[in-house]
Amino acid sequence: MQGQGFNRPSPQADRKIASVIITPGPSPLPGGVFDQAPRIIATLDDGREVELFSFYEHERSFSPDQFVGLTVDEARRLKFAPENRLEMRQRAARSIV
């Protein structure tokens, strides 16, 4: 019985994402210094909720539509996809707004 469970895929591996909520980021300093970073929370096609990841708003940008229809593993890979990275000019513009 040793190691039998290790090769089994997770129960959410084949499930598709039905909807996504992106939580708000921290409030302006100094009040928001202890607030959490924004989190991506997905609802799967079986109704379960899964937290995909958290991210820094000044480095990455996401929309809920990017995740719908993907598996959990595919969605988690989006965190480091180059198309979601904000360039330095975009970062500066977002910090001014």
DRENPA-3360 file (N, C-alpha, C; in nm, 2 decimals, always signed):
BEGIN
1 = MQGQGFNR = +0.08/-0.12/+0.00/+0.00/+0.00/+0.00/+0.09/+0.13/+0.00 ~ +0.21/+0.11/+0.00/+0.30/+0.22/+0.01/+0.30/+0.30/-0.12 ~ +0.27/+0.43/-0.12/+0.27/+0.52/-0.23/+0.16/+0.51/-0.33 ~ +0.05/+0.44/-0.30/-0.05/+0.42/-0.40/-0.13/+0.55/-0.43 ~ -0.14/+0.64/-0.33/-0.21/+0.77/-0.35/-0.13/+0.88/-0.43 ~ +0.00/+0.86/-0.44/+0.08/+0.96/-0.50/+0.06/+0.98/-0.65 ~ +0.03/+0.88/-0.72/+0.01/+0.88/-0.87/-0.13/+0.92/-0.91 ~ -0.22/+0.93/-0.82/-0.36/+0.96/-0.84/-0.37/+1.11/-0.87;
9 = PSPQADRK = -0.44/+1.15/-0.98/-0.46/+1.29/-1.00/-0.56/+1.35/-0.90 ~ -0.54/+1.48/-0.87/-0.63/+1.54/-0.77/-0.77/+1.54/-0.83 ~ -0.87/+1.54/-0.74/-1.01/+1.53/-0.79/-1.05/+1.65/-0.87 ~ -0.98/+1.76/-0.86/-1.02/+1.88/-0.93/-0.94/+1.90/-1.06 ~ -0.85/+1.80/-1.09/-0.76/+1.81/-1.21/-0.84/+1.82/-1.34 ~ -0.95/+1.75/-1.35/-1.02/+1.75/-1.48/-1.14/+1.85/-1.48 ~ -1.17/+1.91/-1.37/-1.28/+2.00/-1.36/-1.25/+2.13/-1.43 ~ -1.35/+2.19/-1.49/-1.33/+2.31/-1.56/-1.38/+2.43/-1.47;
17 = IASVIITP = -1.32/+2.54/-1.49/-1.36/+2.66/-1.42/-1.49/+2.72/-1.48 ~ -1.59/+2.74/-1.40/-1.72/+2.80/-1.44/-1.72/+2.95/-1.43 ~ -1.66/+3.00/-1.32/-1.66/+3.15/-1.29/-1.54/+3.18/-1.20 ~ -1.51/+3.31/-1.20/-1.39/+3.35/-1.12/-1.42/+3.49/-1.05 ~ -1.37/+3.50/-0.93/-1.38/+3.63/-0.86/-1.24/+3.67/-0.83 ~ -1.21/+3.79/-0.86/-1.08/+3.85/-0.82/-1.10/+3.95/-0.71 ~ -1.04/+3.91/-0.59/-1.07/+3.99/-0.47/-1.00/+4.13/-0.48 ~ -1.04/+4.23/-0.41/-0.98/+4.36/-0.42/-0.84/+4.35/-0.35;
25 = GPSPLPGG = -0.75/+4.44/-0.40/-0.62/+4.45/-0.34/-0.62/+4.54/-0.22 ~ -0.50/+4.56/-0.16/-0.49/+4.64/-0.04/-0.53/+4.78/-0.06 ~ -0.58/+4.85/+0.04/-0.61/+4.99/+0.04/-0.49/+5.07/+0.04 ~ -0.50/+5.20/+0.01/-0.38/+5.28/+0.01/-0.30/+5.28/+0.14 ~ -0.18/+5.30/+0.13/-0.09/+5.31/+0.25/-0.13/+5.44/+0.33 ~ -0.11/+5.45/+0.45/-0.06/+5.35/+0.54/-0.16/+5.25/+0.59 ~ -0.29/+5.27/+0.57/-0.39/+5.19/+0.62/-0.39/+5.05/+0.57 ~ -0.35/+5.03/+0.44/-0.36/+4.90/+0.38/-0.23/+4.81/+0.39;
33 = VFDQAPRI = -0.14/+4.86/+0.47/-0.01/+4.79/+0.48/-0.03/+4.64/+0.52 ~ -0.13/+4.60/+0.59/-0.15/+4.47/+0.64/-0.26/+4.39/+0.56 ~ -0.32/+4.46/+0.46/-0.42/+4.39/+0.38/-0.36/+4.28/+0.29 ~ -0.44/+4.19/+0.25/-0.39/+4.08/+0.16/-0.38/+4.13/+0.02 ~ -0.29/+4.06/-0.05/-0.28/+4.08/-0.20/-0.41/+4.03/-0.27 ~ -0.44/+4.07/-0.38/-0.56/+4.02/-0.45/-0.55/+3.87/-0.48 ~ -0.66/+3.80/-0.47/-0.66/+3.65/-0.49/-0.76/+3.62/-0.60 ~ -0.72/+3.51/-0.67/-0.81/+3.46/-0.78/-0.88/+3.34/-0.72;
41 = IATLDDGR = -1.01/+3.35/-0.71/-1.09/+3.24/-0.65/-1.18/+3.19/-0.76 ~ -1.17/+3.06/-0.80/-1.25/+3.00/-0.90/-1.36/+2.91/-0.85 ~ -1.47/+2.91/-0.92/-1.58/+2.82/-0.89/-1.58/+2.71/-1.01 ~ -1.56/+2.59/-0.97/-1.55/+2.48/-1.07/-1.69/+2.44/-1.11 ~ -1.69/+2.36/-1.22/-1.82/+2.31/-1.28/-1.90/+2.22/-1.19 ~ -1.83/+2.17/-1.08/-1.91/+2.09/-0.98/-1.95/+2.17/-0.86 ~ -1.93/+2.31/-0.86/-1.97/+2.40/-0.76/-1.87/+2.42/-0.65 ~ -1.76/+2.35/-0.65/-1.66/+2.38/-0.54/-1.58/+2.50/-0.58;
49 = EVELFSFY = -1.53/+2.57/-0.47/-1.45/+2.69/-0.49/-1.30/+2.65/-0.46 ~ -1.21/+2.71/-0.54/-1.07/+2.68/-0.53/-1.00/+2.81/-0.54 ~ -0.90/+2.84/-0.45/-0.82/+2.95/-0.47/-0.70/+2.92/-0.56 ~ -0.69/+2.99/-0.67/-0.59/+2.96/-0.77/-0.45/+3.02/-0.72 ~ -0.45/+3.15/-0.69/-0.33/+3.21/-0.65/-0.36/+3.35/-0.61 ~ -0.26/+3.42/-0.54/-0.26/+3.56/-0.52/-0.15/+3.62/-0.60 ~ -0.16/+3.76/-0.62/-0.06/+3.82/-0.70/-0.05/+3.97/-0.66 ~ +0.06/+4.03/-0.71/+0.08/+4.17/-0.68/+0.02/+4.26/-0.80;
57 = EHERSFSP = -0.07/+4.35/-0.76/-0.14/+4.43/-0.87/-0.04/+4.51/-0.95 ~ +0.07/+4.55/-0.89/+0.16/+4.64/-0.96/+0.25/+4.56/-1.06 ~ +0.24/+4.42/-1.05/+0.32/+4.34/-1.14/+0.24/+4.26/-1.25 ~ +0.12/+4.23/-1.21/+0.04/+4.14/-1.30/-0.10/+4.20/-1.31 ~ -0.17/+4.16/-1.42/-0.31/+4.20/-1.44/-0.39/+4.09/-1.50 ~ -0.51/+4.06/-1.45/-0.59/+3.95/-1.49/-0.74/+4.00/-1.50 ~ -0.81/+3.93/-1.58/-0.96/+3.95/-1.59/-1.02/+3.81/-1.57 ~ -1.14/+3.80/-1.51/-1.20/+3.68/-1.48/-1.23/+3.59/-1.61;
65 = DQFVGLTV = -1.25/+3.66/-1.72/-1.27/+3.58/-1.85/-1.16/+3.50/-1.89 ~ -1.03/+3.53/-1.85/-0.92/+3.45/-1.89/-0.92/+3.31/-1.83 ~ -0.99/+3.29/-1.72/-0.99/+3.16/-1.65/-1.10/+3.07/-1.68 ~ -1.22/+3.12/-1.73/-1.33/+3.04/-1.75/-1.31/+2.94/-1.86 ~ -1.34/+2.81/-1.83/-1.32/+2.70/-1.93/-1.19/+2.63/-1.91 ~ -1.10/+2.68/-1.83/-0.97/+2.62/-1.81/-0.98/+2.52/-1.69 ~ -0.88/+2.43/-1.69/-0.87/+2.34/-1.57/-0.79/+2.42/-1.46 ~ -0.79/+2.37/-1.34/-0.72/+2.44/-1.23/-0.57/+2.45/-1.27;
73 = DEARRLKF = -0.51/+2.34/-1.32/-0.37/+2.35/-1.35/-0.34/+2.45/-1.46 ~ -0.42/+2.45/-1.56/-0.40/+2.55/-1.67/-0.41/+2.69/-1.62 ~ -0.51/+2.72/-1.53/-0.54/+2.85/-1.48/-0.42/+2.90/-1.39 ~ -0.37/+2.80/-1.31/-0.25/+2.84/-1.22/-0.13/+2.88/-1.30 ~ -0.12/+2.83/-1.42/+0.00/+2.86/-1.50/-0.01/+3.00/-1.56 ~ -0.13/+3.06/-1.56/-0.15/+3.20/-1.61/-0.08/+3.30/-1.52 ~ -0.05/+3.27/-1.39/+0.01/+3.36/-1.30/+0.14/+3.41/-1.36 ~ +0.22/+3.32/-1.43/+0.35/+3.36/-1.48/+0.36/+3.38/-1.63;
81 = APENRLEM = +0.24/+3.38/-1.69/+0.24/+3.40/-1.84/+0.28/+3.54/-1.87 ~ +0.37/+3.56/-1.97/+0.42/+3.69/-2.01/+0.31/+3.79/-2.04 ~ +0.20/+3.74/-2.10/+0.09/+3.84/-2.14/+0.02/+3.90/-2.02 ~ +0.04/+3.85/-1.90/-0.02/+3.91/-1.79/+0.07/+4.00/-1.71 ~ +0.19/+4.01/-1.75/+0.29/+4.10/-1.69/+0.27/+4.24/-1.73 ~ +0.28/+4.33/-1.63/+0.27/+4.47/-1.66/+0.41/+4.53/-1.68 ~ +0.42/+4.60/-1.79/+0.55/+4.66/-1.82/+0.57/+4.78/-1.73 ~ +0.69/+4.83/-1.72/+0.73/+4.94/-1.63/+0.64/+5.06/-1.66;
89 = RQRAARSI = +0.61/+5.09/-1.79/+0.53/+5.21/-1.82/+0.39/+5.19/-1.77 ~ +0.34/+5.07/-1.78/+0.20/+5.04/-1.74/+0.20/+5.05/-1.58 ~ +0.30/+5.00/-1.52/+0.31/+5.01/-1.37/+0.30/+5.15/-1.32 ~ +0.38/+5.24/-1.39/+0.39/+5.38/-1.35/+0.25/+5.45/-1.37 ~ +0.18/+5.41/-1.48/+0.05/+5.47/-1.51/-0.05/+5.43/-1.41 ~ -0.04/+5.30/-1.37/-0.14/+5.25/-1.27/-0.12/+5.31/-1.13 ~ +0.00/+5.34/-1.10/+0.03/+5.39/-0.96/-0.01/+5.54/-0.95 ~ -0.02/+5.61/-1.06/-0.06/+5.75/-1.06/-0.21/+5.76/-1.05;
97 = V = -0.29/+5.66/-1.11/-0.43/+5.67/-1.10/-0.49/+5.64/-0.97;
% end
